[in-house]
């Protein structure tokens, strides 16, 4: 009986590692714990990208804002529909080698993305400093 339980546990572990990173993910505000946006991660021509498809805004906030803080080609563009994750490459079970942009401040960071169970871990790097966010699947 224990052997069957161990095999089932091992099989579940292997299946969770094979889960896709692509799909729709809910981003969570680090400070408030509230939903911030839905990002769709997709593959195109061997690279992976992530675009904002929905924002969760307070009633008094601009519901369809533009990126005033961006300093690249995204400056003045609407945030909804904007690619904030660009040029990621699959490296085993992770995505790596691309960038992520924070539309709140326009900062661009190197990025690494991987799954842990049902959650997506998104890490932005600036030199030796980094911050990791947990994104949840859109249901």
C-alpha positions as CSV (number, residue, x, y, z in Angstrom):
1,X,0.0,0.0,0.0
2,X,2.8,2.4,0.8
3,X,4.5,1.7,-2.5
4,X,1.3,2.6,-4.3
5,X,1.0,5.8,-2.4
6,X,4.6,6.7,-3.1
7,X,4.1,6.0,-6.9
8,X,0.9,8.1,-6.9
9,X,2.8,11.0,-5.1
10,X,5.7,10.7,-7.5
11,X,3.3,10.8,-10.5
12,X,1.5,13.9,-9.2
13,X,4.9,15.6,-8.7
14,X,6.0,14.8,-12.3
15,X,2.7,16.0,-13.7
16,X,2.9,19.3,-11.8
17,X,6.4,19.9,-13.3
18,X,5.0,19.4,-16.8
19,X,2.2,22.0,-16.3
20,X,2.4,24.8,-18.8
21,X,3.4,28.3,-18.0
22,X,1.3,29.7,-20.8
23,X,-2.2,30.9,-20.0
24,X,-3.9,33.6,-18.0
25,X,-2.5,34.6,-14.6
26,X,-3.8,36.9,-11.9
27,X,-1.2,39.2,-10.5
28,X,-1.4,40.2,-6.8
29,X,-0.3,43.5,-5.2
30,X,2.6,42.8,-2.9
31,X,1.4,45.4,-0.3
32,X,-2.3,45.0,-0.3
33,X,-2.8,41.4,-1.4
34,X,-5.5,42.5,-3.8
35,X,-5.7,41.5,-7.5
36,X,-4.0,43.9,-9.8
37,X,-4.3,42.5,-13.3
38,X,-4.6,39.4,-15.5
39,X,-1.6,38.7,-17.7
40,X,-1.8,36.3,-20.6
41,X,1.5,34.4,-21.2
42,X,1.7,33.1,-24.7
43,X,4.3,31.6,-27.1
44,X,5.1,33.2,-30.5
45,X,7.8,32.0,-32.9
46,X,9.7,30.1,-30.1
47,X,9.7,33.0,-27.6
48,X,7.3,33.8,-24.8
49,X,5.5,37.0,-24.1
50,X,3.0,38.3,-21.5
51,X,0.4,41.0,-22.1
52,X,-2.0,42.6,-19.7
53,X,-5.6,41.7,-20.7
54,X,-7.4,43.1,-17.6
55,X,-6.8,45.6,-14.8
56,X,-8.5,45.6,-11.4
57,X,-8.9,49.3,-10.6
58,X,-10.6,51.2,-7.8
59,X,-13.7,53.2,-8.9
60,X,-11.9,56.5,-8.7
61,X,-8.9,55.4,-10.7
62,X,-8.5,55.7,-14.5
63,X,-10.0,52.4,-15.8
64,X,-8.1,52.4,-19.1
65,X,-4.7,54.1,-18.3
66,X,-1.7,54.7,-20.5
67,X,1.9,54.1,-19.5
68,X,3.1,57.6,-18.8
69,X,6.2,56.3,-17.0
70,X,7.4,54.1,-19.8
71,X,10.6,55.3,-21.5
72,X,10.6,53.0,-24.5
73,X,8.2,52.3,-27.4
74,X,5.4,51.7,-24.9
75,X,5.3,55.4,-23.6
76,X,1.8,56.8,-24.0
77,X,0.3,53.4,-25.0
78,X,-2.6,51.8,-23.2
79,X,-1.6,49.4,-20.5
80,X,-4.4,47.0,-21.3
81,X,-3.1,45.0,-24.3
82,X,0.5,45.9,-23.5
83,X,3.3,43.3,-23.6
84,X,5.0,43.6,-20.2
85,X,7.0,40.3,-20.6
86,X,9.1,40.0,-23.7
87,X,11.5,37.6,-25.4
88,X,11.5,34.9,-22.9
89,X,13.0,31.5,-23.9
90,X,12.1,28.1,-22.6
91,X,15.0,26.6,-20.5
92,X,13.8,23.3,-19.2
93,X,10.7,23.9,-17.1
94,X,11.4,27.6,-16.8
95,X,11.3,30.7,-18.9
96,X,14.4,32.8,-18.9
97,X,16.5,35.3,-20.9
98,X,13.8,38.0,-21.4
99,X,12.5,41.1,-19.6
100,X,9.6,42.2,-17.6
101,X,8.4,45.8,-17.4
102,X,6.5,47.4,-14.5
103,X,4.0,49.8,-16.1
104,X,3.6,51.7,-12.8
105,X,7.1,53.1,-12.9
106,X,8.4,52.1,-16.4
107,X,11.3,50.1,-15.0
108,X,12.5,47.1,-17.0
109,X,14.0,44.1,-15.3
110,X,15.6,40.8,-16.4
111,X,13.1,38.0,-15.8
112,X,12.8,34.4,-14.9
113,X,9.5,32.5,-14.6
114,X,8.7,29.0,-13.3
115,X,5.8,27.0,-11.8
116,X,5.5,25.8,-8.3
117,X,2.4,23.6,-8.1
118,X,-0.5,25.6,-9.2
119,X,1.3,29.0,-8.8
120,X,3.5,30.9,-11.2
121,X,6.7,32.5,-9.8
122,X,7.8,35.6,-11.6
123,X,11.2,37.0,-10.6
124,X,12.5,40.4,-11.8
125,X,16.2,41.1,-11.5
126,X,18.2,44.4,-11.3
127,X,21.9,43.5,-11.0
128,X,22.1,41.3,-7.9
129,X,18.8,42.5,-6.4
130,X,15.6,40.7,-7.2
131,X,11.9,40.4,-6.3
132,X,9.7,37.4,-6.8
133,X,6.0,37.6,-7.2
134,X,3.5,34.8,-7.0
135,X,0.8,34.8,-9.7
136,X,-2.3,32.6,-9.5
137,X,-4.2,30.9,-12.4
138,X,-7.2,32.7,-13.8
139,X,-10.2,30.7,-13.1
